[in-house]
């Protein structure tokens, strides 16, 4: 009976002493070096620049009208001055609203895409962990969730290579 008890205790200790497989990823590097996320950010930056370029033409046109009003306003009748002033105010307000609407729409769209890509990254890390038998994969970032990790436990490059290998850029 003592032998069975000793075997049982030894077996329980062996199970308890087994270490769980862990690793970590540099979350900042994972997100900044993920090709699909880089591509999305570049696409939205380009769209933002296009919107600002289109609006710049309207703003310059408005500024020309405003400069003409400043120059010619004193020679206008009081009624014409008020009309022109009100027209310029309405145009300035319309330009501001158009800018806010277009940039706001782009920000909402870009945030939705970026959020879905961040979810994709998280799902990839989970899938990598399950496939490769990890009990835990920690995230290392400036907030300090992993302050130190052995280089051989850093899975960032492996996961990043897999994710970038799966991404095929879309032709514009």
Residue pairs with C-beta under 8 A, 6 or more apart in sequence:
20 135
20 136
21 132
21 133
21 134
21 135
22 134
22 135
22 136
22 137
22 138
22 153
23 129
23 134
23 136
23 137
23 138
23 149
23 153
23 154
23 155
24 137
24 138
24 139
24 140
24 146
24 149
24 153
24 154
24 155
24 156
25 125
25 137
25 138
25 139
25 140
25 154
25 155
25 156
25 159
26 140
26 141
26 154
26 156
27 139
27 140
27 141
28 141
28 142
29 156
29 160
30 121
30 125
30 156
30 159
30 160
30 163
31 37
31 118
31 121
32 38
33 160
33 164
34 117
34 121
34 160
34 163
34 164
34 167
35 163
35 164
35 167
35 169
36 117
36 120
36 163
36 164
36 167
37 114
37 117
37 118
37 121
39 167
39 169
40 110
40 113
40 114
40 117
41 110
41 114
44 106
44 109
44 110
44 113
47 106
48 103
48 106
51 102
51 103
51 106
55 95
55 98
55 99
55 102
58 95
58 98
59 95
62 88
62 91
62 92
62 95
65 88
65 91
66 88
69 84
69 85
69 88
73 81
73 84
76 84
121 163
124 159
124 162
124 163
125 137
125 159
126 137
128 134
128 137
128 155
128 158
128 159
128 162
129 136
129 137
137 155
138 145
138 146
138 149
139 145
139 146
140 146
140 149
140 154
